[in-house]
Amino acid sequence: MTPAPHRTNPRPRATNTHPLRFGYGTNGLADLRLDDALALLADLGYDGVGLTLDHMHLDPLAPDVAARTRKVARRLDTLGLGVTVETGARYVLDPRRKHGPSLLDPDPADRARRVDLLIRAVRIAADLGAHAVHCFSGVLPANPAGTPNPANPAGTGNPTVTADTAEDTAWKRLAEALTPVLDAATHAGIPLAVEPEPGHLLATLADFHHLRRILGDPPALGLTLDIGHCQCLEPLPPADCVRAAAPWLRHVQIEDMRRGHHEHLPFGDGEIDFPPVLEALAATGYQALTVVELPRHSHAGPHFAAQSLPFLHRAARAIPAGAEGSTP
């Protein structure tokens, strides 16, 4: 069957008094062809897309990835969509290990595979004109013996840790692994936006600053702030997290969430009060994408994409006039 033709003229974006630009993550549209997903988001009025590099959406390991990237870049331009490149695909490197191998893997060859993926992502991002590349640290590798993992208080990911992957060693591995990625990002002029992820070695804003200090605060290193994660485990409320993170913000993910539960929820199903969060974000002057992150809702992805943008626009309309800042 021949697919229906896509719109070549996207619906005009709504004119808003706030400076925020909203996108939707393709990891929440995994059952759609990439071209269909992009057309859907443009038609709904989104400003951009969080593009997770995966086997079904611009496979970063495909032999013809350069040609595919050029095609996607043209499509994004036609549809008027901005883009962030995300690297959180669950099984893109290993069909048996979720998010494996990681930057913390004991095997140097395995760590190198993750580094290679991130460098590929930087090159793809440059060719797409993306505003950032997202990544995360990974969880501490596990030991079947069952030694408790002090860096995994949320109980997600691998629940055990070997002596070989004690925290000091893990931080050293993370810094060493990210160095060539940051070099590539600097060369490409694309920020590398590290995401604090519950259950990972780098789980909090404080952990991000620890990494920043270890690396010597390189200009290419930025932050992906997930608003739901702030609600889940940060000591500050989400709006205060935004203000605290402002100088390093390079990418923002957004969804609802409940305190102490790392579960990405549709808007209204959690505990977050969004108008103060969006007001704080607007006040920072952040101008890149704020991307809806619902990776476990692909079964109804078009529905949640259609529901999410009006919710965000309603919340943004509550921002007082003059709340916009000027931070790039």
LINCORBEL-V428734 format. One record per residue. N is the residue number from 1. PHI is phi in degrees with one decimal (none if undefined). OMEGA is omega in whole degrees, -180 to 180 (999 if undefined). NEAR is the number of other ideal C-beta (glycine too) atoms within 10 Angstrom. Layout:
# LINCORBEL-V428734
n = <N;N>
phi = <PHI;PHI>
omega = <OMEGA;OMEGA>
near = <NEAR;NEAR>
This chain:
# LINCORBEL-V428734
n = <1;2;3;4;5;6;7;8;9;10;11;12;13;14;15;16;17;18;19;20;21;22;23;24;25;26;27;28;29;30;31;32;33;34;35;36;37;38;39;40;41;42;43;44;45;46;47;48;49;50;51;52;53;54;55;56;57;58;59;60;61;62;63;64;65;66;67;68;69;70;71;72;73;74;75;76;77;78;79;80;81;82;83;84;85;86;87;88;89;90;91;92;93;94;95;96;97;98;99;100;101;102;103;104;105;106;107;108;109;110;111;112;113;114;115;116;117;118;119;120;121;122;123;124;125;126;127;128;129;130;131;132;133;134;135;136;137;138;139;140;141;142;143;144;145;146;147;148;149;150;151;152;153;154;155;156;157;158;159;160;161;162;163;164;165;166;167;168;169;170;171;172;173;174;175;176;177;178;179;180;181;182;183;184;185;186;187;188;189;190;191;192;193;194;195;196;197;198;199;200;201;202;203;204;205;206;207;208;209;210;211;212;213;214;215;216;217;218;219;220;221;222;223;224;225;226;227;228;229;230;231;232;233;234;235;236;237;238;239;240;241;242;243;244;245;246;247;248;249;250;251;252;253;254;255;256;257;258;259;260;261;262;263;264;265;266;267;268;269;270;271;272;273;274;275;276;277;278;279;280;281;282;283;284;285;286;287;288;289;290;291;292;293;294;295;296;297;298;299;300;301;302;303;304;305;306;307;308;309;310;311;312;313;314;315;316;317;318;319;320;321;322;323;324;325;326;327;328>
phi = <none;-82.0;-61.8;-63.1;-63.3;-84.4;-67.2;-98.4;-119.3;-65.7;-59.8;-57.9;-67.2;-65.9;-84.3;-118.8;-80.9;-95.3;-92.8;-74.5;-122.6;-105.7;-131.9;-133.9;-82.6;-68.8;-68.9;-100.0;-131.8;-68.1;-89.8;-105.1;-59.9;-59.0;-62.0;-66.2;-63.3;-63.9;-62.5;-59.9;-65.2;-63.8;-65.3;-75.6;102.5;-67.3;-86.2;-172.2;-143.0;-91.8;-94.3;-82.5;-71.6;-151.2;-59.3;-100.3;-132.0;54.9;-56.1;-70.8;-99.4;-66.7;-63.7;-105.6;-61.7;-64.1;-66.7;-62.8;-63.2;-60.9;-65.1;-65.1;-58.7;-64.0;-66.1;-60.4;-65.9;-61.3;-85.0;72.5;-103.6;-78.4;-151.9;-115.8;-94.7;-113.1;-125.0;-96.0;-57.9;-71.1;-130.1;-69.0;-102.8;-145.0;-71.4;-113.0;-120.0;-59.9;58.7;-106.8;-71.2;-109.4;-70.8;-106.0;-58.1;-61.8;-82.9;-57.5;-65.4;-68.5;-58.2;-63.7;-65.0;-67.9;-59.8;-60.2;-60.3;-67.8;-67.1;-58.9;-62.6;-62.4;-64.2;-63.0;-59.6;-62.1;-70.0;-86.1;73.9;-70.8;-91.5;-170.0;-116.2;-92.2;-155.3;-142.8;-77.7;95.2;-88.4;-64.1;-57.7;-97.0;-122.4;-56.8;-65.9;95.2;-65.3;-59.1;-100.9;-68.7;-92.4;-127.7;-65.9;-75.0;75.8;-101.2;69.0;-79.6;-87.7;-132.2;-147.0;-89.1;-61.6;-65.0;-114.4;-59.0;-58.8;-60.5;-64.9;-64.4;-63.8;-63.3;-61.3;-61.7;-63.2;-65.6;-68.8;-78.4;-58.0;-66.8;-68.4;-65.5;-61.1;-64.4;-64.7;-61.9;-62.4;-83.8;72.2;-117.5;-64.2;-97.9;-105.2;-81.7;-103.9;-65.7;-125.1;-52.9;89.0;-88.9;-56.0;-93.9;-110.7;-134.0;-61.0;-61.3;-66.1;-59.3;-67.4;-61.7;-63.0;-58.4;-68.9;-59.1;-83.5;83.3;55.3;-67.5;-59.2;-75.1;-86.1;-129.1;-122.7;-96.0;-104.0;-97.1;-63.3;-62.8;-63.1;-59.9;-63.9;-66.0;-143.7;-75.5;-70.3;-93.1;-62.9;-53.9;-62.4;-70.0;-61.1;-58.9;-64.5;-67.8;-89.4;-48.7;-64.8;-111.4;-65.5;-126.0;-157.4;-129.9;-112.9;-145.5;-170.1;-89.6;-165.4;-113.2;-60.0;82.2;-127.5;-84.0;-137.0;-72.2;-119.2;-60.1;-58.7;96.3;-95.3;-118.8;-116.8;-79.4;-93.4;-79.9;-54.1;-64.3;-65.8;-69.0;-62.9;-63.6;-65.9;-62.9;-67.6;-73.4;81.6;-57.2;-119.2;-84.0;-79.8;-111.0;-107.7;-65.8;-121.9;-127.7;-70.0;-103.8;-121.9;-63.5;-59.4;-133.6;-54.7;-58.7;-62.9;-71.4;-62.6;-67.9;-80.5;-73.4;-65.6;-59.7;-60.3;-64.8;-65.2;-64.0;-65.4;-70.2;-66.9;-82.1;-70.4;-61.7;-59.5;87.7;-77.3;-68.3;-104.7;-133.3;-70.3;-67.1>
omega = <179;-180;176;180;179;173;174;177;-177;177;180;178;177;177;-177;177;179;-177;-172;-180;-173;175;179;-176;178;175;172;177;-172;180;178;167;-177;-179;177;180;180;179;178;-177;176;-178;180;179;177;178;-177;-173;167;-172;176;179;-176;-174;-177;-178;179;-179;-176;-179;-180;-179;-180;-175;-179;179;178;-180;178;179;179;179;178;-179;177;-180;179;-177;-180;-178;168;-175;164;177;180;-172;-177;178;-171;-170;-175;179;-175;-177;-177;-175;176;180;179;-13;-177;177;-179;-174;178;-178;-180;180;177;176;-179;178;177;177;179;179;-178;177;173;-179;178;179;178;180;179;-179;178;-173;-179;-180;178;169;-180;171;174;-173;-168;180;175;179;-172;175;-180;-179;172;176;-178;-179;-176;-179;-176;-176;-179;178;178;-179;-179;-173;-176;-176;177;176;-179;-179;172;-170;-179;178;-179;179;178;179;-178;-179;-180;-179;-177;-176;178;177;177;175;178;180;178;180;-177;-176;-179;178;171;-172;-176;-177;167;-174;179;-180;179;174;177;-171;-172;175;177;178;177;-180;175;178;-179;179;179;-176;-180;176;-179;-178;-177;-178;177;-173;162;179;175;-174;177;178;176;178;-175;-168;-180;178;179;173;-177;-179;178;175;178;-179;-180;-176;-168;-176;-175;-176;175;179;-180;172;-174;176;176;-179;177;-179;176;-179;-180;178;180;-173;171;-179;-179;-180;-179;-172;-171;172;-168;180;177;178;-179;176;178;-180;178;-178;179;-174;178;-174;179;-173;168;-165;175;-173;180;-172;180;-178;179;180;177;-174;179;178;-177;174;-180;-178;-170;-175;176;177;-179;178;177;179;-179;179;178;179;179;177;179;-180;-176;177;-176;178;-179;999>
near = <3;4;8;8;7;16;13;10;10;19;13;8;13;12;5;15;13;20;18;23;19;26;27;27;30;28;24;28;27;21;13;20;12;19;15;15;24;27;22;20;27;25;16;18;16;28;22;25;31;28;30;26;26;20;14;16;24;20;15;24;13;13;8;9;17;12;10;16;20;12;14;21;16;10;17;20;11;16;22;15;20;20;24;29;30;32;26;21;22;16;13;19;19;15;9;6;14;11;20;19;21;27;25;25;20;14;10;11;8;19;20;15;16;23;20;15;19;24;18;18;26;28;19;26;29;18;16;22;12;29;20;26;33;30;25;22;26;26;26;26;23;17;15;7;9;10;15;9;23;10;22;21;12;16;10;14;23;19;15;16;24;16;9;10;24;14;13;8;15;24;19;12;22;25;17;15;21;24;13;14;24;19;14;22;27;16;12;19;10;25;28;28;28;26;23;26;25;22;20;25;28;24;27;18;21;11;19;22;15;16;20;16;10;14;16;8;11;15;9;22;22;25;25;31;29;26;25;24;25;25;24;22;19;21;10;13;16;25;21;15;23;25;13;16;26;18;9;19;24;23;29;29;26;30;27;21;25;15;11;10;15;19;13;24;19;17;21;10;13;19;14;24;11;22;15;17;23;25;20;24;30;22;22;20;14;25;16;23;28;26;31;27;27;25;19;12;21;17;10;14;22;17;11;19;23;15;15;23;20;13;16;18;16;12;21;22;12;13;22;11;7;9;16;17;16;9;11;9>
